[in-house]
Amino acid sequence: MAPFDFSRWSGDDQRRKFNDLALSAEQVEAILASKHGISEVLLQEFPDLTRRGTVPHAFMKALIVFEEYGRDTSYGAIAAALEVSIDTAKEYLREARTAIRAALGIEMTVGGDSVRLVVANDAREKAIRVLNVFEKHVEPALKKLEACTKSLAASNVPMALPARAVALLEANKIEGGI
């Protein structure tokens, strides 16, 4: 006997996803000023993705606890509050992080057992790391490229640089005030 075909009873396969709410900086500030602002916005804007009936999904419960603890806590604290394992708390917060990033454009950062919202210091540290990479690798490469082009120009050899190389050199001249 062939297996029963349930396709007639299957619903639409397209699941709704968290979409960008396109909030202004002021609106995001207002959300962050409220103790449970992120949770409240997600529950209000995406009830079908954040609730099962009247009860928040597990990842929303983890997000509510995260906000209750000041948006800077540990997986262990969230796991204890929800009475789940740390691995389960990590899974819930991974889902919450995805929802927050998609809907609000806000990042959560994880370091060891701690989890928190990205703050100004995180952005500053990231900028410093990018700048260090630039100074260590990109800036010397640009200087070498510029020296090669000067040598070619001095020897009257026609230059056939790739367009990207020319654009980088021009951008470097503008930024460096050359």
Rosetta constraint file for C-alpha pairs under 8 A:
AtomPair CA 6 CA 10 HARMONIC 6.42 0.50
AtomPair CA 16 CA 49 HARMONIC 7.56 0.50
AtomPair CA 17 CA 49 HARMONIC 7.51 0.50
AtomPair CA 18 CA 46 HARMONIC 7.27 0.50
AtomPair CA 18 CA 49 HARMONIC 7.73 0.50
AtomPair CA 18 CA 99 HARMONIC 5.93 0.50
AtomPair CA 18 CA 102 HARMONIC 5.86 0.50
AtomPair CA 18 CA 103 HARMONIC 5.65 0.50
AtomPair CA 19 CA 102 HARMONIC 5.66 0.50
AtomPair CA 19 CA 103 HARMONIC 5.10 0.50
AtomPair CA 20 CA 102 HARMONIC 5.45 0.50
AtomPair CA 20 CA 103 HARMONIC 4.16 0.50
AtomPair CA 20 CA 104 HARMONIC 6.16 0.50
AtomPair CA 20 CA 105 HARMONIC 7.28 0.50
AtomPair CA 21 CA 103 HARMONIC 5.36 0.50
AtomPair CA 21 CA 104 HARMONIC 6.21 0.50
AtomPair CA 22 CA 103 HARMONIC 7.84 0.50
AtomPair CA 22 CA 104 HARMONIC 7.26 0.50
AtomPair CA 23 CA 27 HARMONIC 5.83 0.50
AtomPair CA 23 CA 28 HARMONIC 6.38 0.50
AtomPair CA 23 CA 104 HARMONIC 7.00 0.50
AtomPair CA 24 CA 28 HARMONIC 6.36 0.50
AtomPair CA 25 CA 29 HARMONIC 6.14 0.50
AtomPair CA 26 CA 30 HARMONIC 6.22 0.50
AtomPair CA 27 CA 31 HARMONIC 6.28 0.50
AtomPair CA 28 CA 32 HARMONIC 6.17 0.50
AtomPair CA 28 CA 104 HARMONIC 7.46 0.50
AtomPair CA 29 CA 33 HARMONIC 6.04 0.50
AtomPair CA 30 CA 34 HARMONIC 6.70 0.50
AtomPair CA 30 CA 37 HARMONIC 7.88 0.50
AtomPair CA 31 CA 37 HARMONIC 4.55 0.50
AtomPair CA 31 CA 38 HARMONIC 6.13 0.50
AtomPair CA 31 CA 41 HARMONIC 7.70 0.50
AtomPair CA 32 CA 36 HARMONIC 7.94 0.50
AtomPair CA 32 CA 37 HARMONIC 5.78 0.50
AtomPair CA 32 CA 38 HARMONIC 6.88 0.50
AtomPair CA 33 CA 37 HARMONIC 7.14 0.50
AtomPair CA 35 CA 67 HARMONIC 6.38 0.50
AtomPair CA 35 CA 68 HARMONIC 6.85 0.50
AtomPair CA 35 CA 70 HARMONIC 7.44 0.50
AtomPair CA 36 CA 40 HARMONIC 6.10 0.50
AtomPair CA 36 CA 64 HARMONIC 6.62 0.50
AtomPair CA 36 CA 67 HARMONIC 5.60 0.50
AtomPair CA 36 CA 68 HARMONIC 6.89 0.50
AtomPair CA 37 CA 41 HARMONIC 6.16 0.50
AtomPair CA 38 CA 42 HARMONIC 6.28 0.50
AtomPair CA 38 CA 67 HARMONIC 7.92 0.50
AtomPair CA 38 CA 100 HARMONIC 7.63 0.50
AtomPair CA 39 CA 43 HARMONIC 6.02 0.50
AtomPair CA 39 CA 60 HARMONIC 6.98 0.50
AtomPair CA 39 CA 63 HARMONIC 6.55 0.50
AtomPair CA 39 CA 64 HARMONIC 5.97 0.50
AtomPair CA 39 CA 67 HARMONIC 7.83 0.50
AtomPair CA 40 CA 44 HARMONIC 6.02 0.50
AtomPair CA 41 CA 45 HARMONIC 5.88 0.50
AtomPair CA 42 CA 46 HARMONIC 5.52 0.50
AtomPair CA 42 CA 47 HARMONIC 7.39 0.50
AtomPair CA 42 CA 50 HARMONIC 7.00 0.50
AtomPair CA 42 CA 103 HARMONIC 7.82 0.50
AtomPair CA 43 CA 47 HARMONIC 5.16 0.50
AtomPair CA 43 CA 50 HARMONIC 5.74 0.50
AtomPair CA 43 CA 51 HARMONIC 7.35 0.50
AtomPair CA 43 CA 56 HARMONIC 7.95 0.50
AtomPair CA 46 CA 50 HARMONIC 6.11 0.50
AtomPair CA 47 CA 51 HARMONIC 5.65 0.50
AtomPair CA 48 CA 52 HARMONIC 7.36 0.50
AtomPair CA 50 CA 56 HARMONIC 5.76 0.50
AtomPair CA 50 CA 57 HARMONIC 5.50 0.50
AtomPair CA 50 CA 60 HARMONIC 6.31 0.50
AtomPair CA 51 CA 55 HARMONIC 5.43 0.50
AtomPair CA 51 CA 56 HARMONIC 4.18 0.50
AtomPair CA 51 CA 57 HARMONIC 5.03 0.50
AtomPair CA 52 CA 56 HARMONIC 6.16 0.50
AtomPair CA 52 CA 57 HARMONIC 6.10 0.50
AtomPair CA 56 CA 60 HARMONIC 5.69 0.50
AtomPair CA 56 CA 61 HARMONIC 6.17 0.50
AtomPair CA 57 CA 61 HARMONIC 6.41 0.50
AtomPair CA 58 CA 62 HARMONIC 6.34 0.50
AtomPair CA 58 CA 92 HARMONIC 6.54 0.50
AtomPair CA 59 CA 63 HARMONIC 6.22 0.50
AtomPair CA 59 CA 91 HARMONIC 7.99 0.50
AtomPair CA 59 CA 92 HARMONIC 4.29 0.50
AtomPair CA 59 CA 93 HARMONIC 6.15 0.50
AtomPair CA 59 CA 95 HARMONIC 6.14 0.50
AtomPair CA 59 CA 96 HARMONIC 5.67 0.50
AtomPair CA 60 CA 64 HARMONIC 6.06 0.50
AtomPair CA 60 CA 92 HARMONIC 7.84 0.50
AtomPair CA 60 CA 96 HARMONIC 6.69 0.50
AtomPair CA 61 CA 65 HARMONIC 6.26 0.50
AtomPair CA 61 CA 82 HARMONIC 7.76 0.50
AtomPair CA 62 CA 66 HARMONIC 6.06 0.50
AtomPair CA 62 CA 78 HARMONIC 6.54 0.50
AtomPair CA 62 CA 82 HARMONIC 7.22 0.50
AtomPair CA 62 CA 89 HARMONIC 7.01 0.50
AtomPair CA 62 CA 92 HARMONIC 6.25 0.50
AtomPair CA 62 CA 93 HARMONIC 6.35 0.50
AtomPair CA 62 CA 96 HARMONIC 7.73 0.50
AtomPair CA 63 CA 67 HARMONIC 6.18 0.50
AtomPair CA 63 CA 93 HARMONIC 6.78 0.50
AtomPair CA 63 CA 96 HARMONIC 6.24 0.50
AtomPair CA 64 CA 68 HARMONIC 6.07 0.50
AtomPair CA 65 CA 69 HARMONIC 6.22 0.50
AtomPair CA 65 CA 78 HARMONIC 6.42 0.50
AtomPair CA 65 CA 81 HARMONIC 7.34 0.50
AtomPair CA 66 CA 70 HARMONIC 6.72 0.50
AtomPair CA 66 CA 71 HARMONIC 5.24 0.50
AtomPair CA 66 CA 72 HARMONIC 7.13 0.50
AtomPair CA 66 CA 73 HARMONIC 6.79 0.50
AtomPair CA 66 CA 78 HARMONIC 6.77 0.50
AtomPair CA 67 CA 71 HARMONIC 4.68 0.50
AtomPair CA 67 CA 72 HARMONIC 7.97 0.50
AtomPair CA 69 CA 73 HARMONIC 6.28 0.50
AtomPair CA 71 CA 115 HARMONIC 7.74 0.50
AtomPair CA 71 CA 116 HARMONIC 5.29 0.50
AtomPair CA 71 CA 117 HARMONIC 6.11 0.50
AtomPair CA 72 CA 114 HARMONIC 7.25 0.50
AtomPair CA 72 CA 115 HARMONIC 5.89 0.50
AtomPair CA 72 CA 116 HARMONIC 4.18 0.50
AtomPair CA 72 CA 117 HARMONIC 6.82 0.50
AtomPair CA 73 CA 77 HARMONIC 6.79 0.50
AtomPair CA 73 CA 78 HARMONIC 7.68 0.50
AtomPair CA 73 CA 114 HARMONIC 5.63 0.50
AtomPair CA 73 CA 115 HARMONIC 5.62 0.50
AtomPair CA 73 CA 116 HARMONIC 6.40 0.50
AtomPair CA 74 CA 78 HARMONIC 6.53 0.50
AtomPair CA 74 CA 113 HARMONIC 5.29 0.50
AtomPair CA 74 CA 114 HARMONIC 4.14 0.50
AtomPair CA 74 CA 115 HARMONIC 5.61 0.50
AtomPair CA 75 CA 79 HARMONIC 5.96 0.50
AtomPair CA 75 CA 86 HARMONIC 5.94 0.50
AtomPair CA 75 CA 89 HARMONIC 6.10 0.50
AtomPair CA 75 CA 90 HARMONIC 6.40 0.50
AtomPair CA 75 CA 113 HARMONIC 5.59 0.50
AtomPair CA 75 CA 114 HARMONIC 6.27 0.50
AtomPair CA 75 CA 115 HARMONIC 6.88 0.50
AtomPair CA 76 CA 80 HARMONIC 6.09 0.50
AtomPair CA 76 CA 86 HARMONIC 5.72 0.50
AtomPair CA 76 CA 89 HARMONIC 7.83 0.50
AtomPair CA 76 CA 113 HARMONIC 7.12 0.50
AtomPair CA 77 CA 81 HARMONIC 6.20 0.50
AtomPair CA 78 CA 82 HARMONIC 6.16 0.50
AtomPair CA 78 CA 86 HARMONIC 7.94 0.50
AtomPair CA 78 CA 89 HARMONIC 6.41 0.50
AtomPair CA 79 CA 83 HARMONIC 5.66 0.50
AtomPair CA 79 CA 84 HARMONIC 5.00 0.50
AtomPair CA 79 CA 85 HARMONIC 5.63 0.50
AtomPair CA 79 CA 86 HARMONIC 5.27 0.50
AtomPair CA 79 CA 88 HARMONIC 7.42 0.50
AtomPair CA 79 CA 89 HARMONIC 5.19 0.50
AtomPair CA 80 CA 84 HARMONIC 6.53 0.50
AtomPair CA 80 CA 85 HARMONIC 7.79 0.50
AtomPair CA 84 CA 88 HARMONIC 6.19 0.50
AtomPair CA 84 CA 89 HARMONIC 6.67 0.50
AtomPair CA 85 CA 89 HARMONIC 6.32 0.50
AtomPair CA 86 CA 90 HARMONIC 6.15 0.50
AtomPair CA 87 CA 91 HARMONIC 6.28 0.50
AtomPair CA 88 CA 92 HARMONIC 6.22 0.50
AtomPair CA 89 CA 93 HARMONIC 6.14 0.50
AtomPair CA 90 CA 94 HARMONIC 6.02 0.50
AtomPair CA 91 CA 95 HARMONIC 6.47 0.50
AtomPair CA 92 CA 96 HARMONIC 6.29 0.50
AtomPair CA 93 CA 97 HARMONIC 5.86 0.50
AtomPair CA 94 CA 98 HARMONIC 6.30 0.50
AtomPair CA 95 CA 99 HARMONIC 6.34 0.50
AtomPair CA 96 CA 100 HARMONIC 6.10 0.50
AtomPair CA 97 CA 101 HARMONIC 6.06 0.50
AtomPair CA 97 CA 107 HARMONIC 6.99 0.50
AtomPair CA 97 CA 108 HARMONIC 6.09 0.50
AtomPair CA 98 CA 102 HARMONIC 6.13 0.50
AtomPair CA 99 CA 103 HARMONIC 5.95 0.50
AtomPair CA 100 CA 104 HARMONIC 5.40 0.50
AtomPair CA 100 CA 105 HARMONIC 6.51 0.50
AtomPair CA 100 CA 106 HARMONIC 5.94 0.50
AtomPair CA 100 CA 107 HARMONIC 7.11 0.50
AtomPair CA 101 CA 105 HARMONIC 4.41 0.50
AtomPair CA 101 CA 106 HARMONIC 5.01 0.50
AtomPair CA 101 CA 107 HARMONIC 5.70 0.50
AtomPair CA 106 CA 117 HARMONIC 7.57 0.50
AtomPair CA 106 CA 118 HARMONIC 7.52 0.50
AtomPair CA 107 CA 117 HARMONIC 5.99 0.50
AtomPair CA 107 CA 118 HARMONIC 5.54 0.50
AtomPair CA 108 CA 115 HARMONIC 6.88 0.50
AtomPair CA 108 CA 116 HARMONIC 5.49 0.50
AtomPair CA 108 CA 117 HARMONIC 4.20 0.50
AtomPair CA 108 CA 118 HARMONIC 5.39 0.50
AtomPair CA 109 CA 115 HARMONIC 5.72 0.50
AtomPair CA 109 CA 116 HARMONIC 5.47 0.50
AtomPair CA 109 CA 117 HARMONIC 5.87 0.50
AtomPair CA 109 CA 118 HARMONIC 5.76 0.50
AtomPair CA 110 CA 114 HARMONIC 5.82 0.50
AtomPair CA 110 CA 115 HARMONIC 4.54 0.50
AtomPair CA 110 CA 116 HARMONIC 6.69 0.50
AtomPair CA 111 CA 115 HARMONIC 6.47 0.50
AtomPair CA 118 CA 122 HARMONIC 5.87 0.50
AtomPair CA 118 CA 123 HARMONIC 7.34 0.50
AtomPair CA 119 CA 123 HARMONIC 6.64 0.50
AtomPair CA 120 CA 124 HARMONIC 6.14 0.50
AtomPair CA 121 CA 125 HARMONIC 6.03 0.50
AtomPair CA 122 CA 126 HARMONIC 6.17 0.50
AtomPair CA 123 CA 127 HARMONIC 6.17 0.50
AtomPair CA 124 CA 128 HARMONIC 6.25 0.50
AtomPair CA 125 CA 129 HARMONIC 6.27 0.50
AtomPair CA 126 CA 130 HARMONIC 6.23 0.50
AtomPair CA 127 CA 131 HARMONIC 6.04 0.50
AtomPair CA 128 CA 132 HARMONIC 6.08 0.50
AtomPair CA 129 CA 133 HARMONIC 6.33 0.50
AtomPair CA 130 CA 134 HARMONIC 6.20 0.50
AtomPair CA 131 CA 135 HARMONIC 6.10 0.50
AtomPair CA 132 CA 136 HARMONIC 6.00 0.50
AtomPair CA 133 CA 137 HARMONIC 5.83 0.50
AtomPair CA 133 CA 138 HARMONIC 7.13 0.50
AtomPair CA 134 CA 138 HARMONIC 4.73 0.50
AtomPair CA 134 CA 139 HARMONIC 5.88 0.50
AtomPair CA 135 CA 139 HARMONIC 5.25 0.50
AtomPair CA 135 CA 140 HARMONIC 7.32 0.50
AtomPair CA 136 CA 140 HARMONIC 7.02 0.50
AtomPair CA 137 CA 141 HARMONIC 6.39 0.50
AtomPair CA 138 CA 142 HARMONIC 6.15 0.50
AtomPair CA 139 CA 143 HARMONIC 6.31 0.50
AtomPair CA 140 CA 144 HARMONIC 6.26 0.50
AtomPair CA 141 CA 145 HARMONIC 6.18 0.50
AtomPair CA 142 CA 146 HARMONIC 6.07 0.50
AtomPair CA 142 CA 168 HARMONIC 7.75 0.50
AtomPair CA 142 CA 169 HARMONIC 7.09 0.50
AtomPair CA 142 CA 172 HARMONIC 7.84 0.50
AtomPair CA 143 CA 147 HARMONIC 6.14 0.50
AtomPair CA 144 CA 148 HARMONIC 6.21 0.50
AtomPair CA 145 CA 149 HARMONIC 6.34 0.50
AtomPair CA 145 CA 165 HARMONIC 7.96 0.50
AtomPair CA 145 CA 169 HARMONIC 7.86 0.50
AtomPair CA 146 CA 150 HARMONIC 6.26 0.50
AtomPair CA 146 CA 169 HARMONIC 6.82 0.50
AtomPair CA 147 CA 151 HARMONIC 6.18 0.50
AtomPair CA 148 CA 152 HARMONIC 6.20 0.50
AtomPair CA 149 CA 153 HARMONIC 6.07 0.50
AtomPair CA 149 CA 159 HARMONIC 7.50 0.50
AtomPair CA 150 CA 154 HARMONIC 6.07 0.50
AtomPair CA 151 CA 155 HARMONIC 6.28 0.50
AtomPair CA 152 CA 156 HARMONIC 6.35 0.50
AtomPair CA 152 CA 157 HARMONIC 5.43 0.50
AtomPair CA 152 CA 158 HARMONIC 7.29 0.50
AtomPair CA 152 CA 159 HARMONIC 6.73 0.50
AtomPair CA 153 CA 157 HARMONIC 6.28 0.50
AtomPair CA 153 CA 158 HARMONIC 7.45 0.50
AtomPair CA 153 CA 159 HARMONIC 7.39 0.50
AtomPair CA 161 CA 165 HARMONIC 6.29 0.50
AtomPair CA 161 CA 166 HARMONIC 6.56 0.50
AtomPair CA 162 CA 166 HARMONIC 6.60 0.50
AtomPair CA 163 CA 167 HARMONIC 6.16 0.50
AtomPair CA 164 CA 168 HARMONIC 6.12 0.50
AtomPair CA 165 CA 169 HARMONIC 6.20 0.50
AtomPair CA 166 CA 170 HARMONIC 6.14 0.50
AtomPair CA 167 CA 171 HARMONIC 6.05 0.50
AtomPair CA 168 CA 172 HARMONIC 6.03 0.50
AtomPair CA 169 CA 173 HARMONIC 6.25 0.50
AtomPair CA 170 CA 174 HARMONIC 6.39 0.50
AtomPair CA 171 CA 175 HARMONIC 6.14 0.50
AtomPair CA 172 CA 176 HARMONIC 5.71 0.50
AtomPair CA 172 CA 178 HARMONIC 7.96 0.50
AtomPair CA 173 CA 177 HARMONIC 5.76 0.50
AtomPair CA 173 CA 178 HARMONIC 4.71 0.50
AtomPair CA 174 CA 178 HARMONIC 6.47 0.50
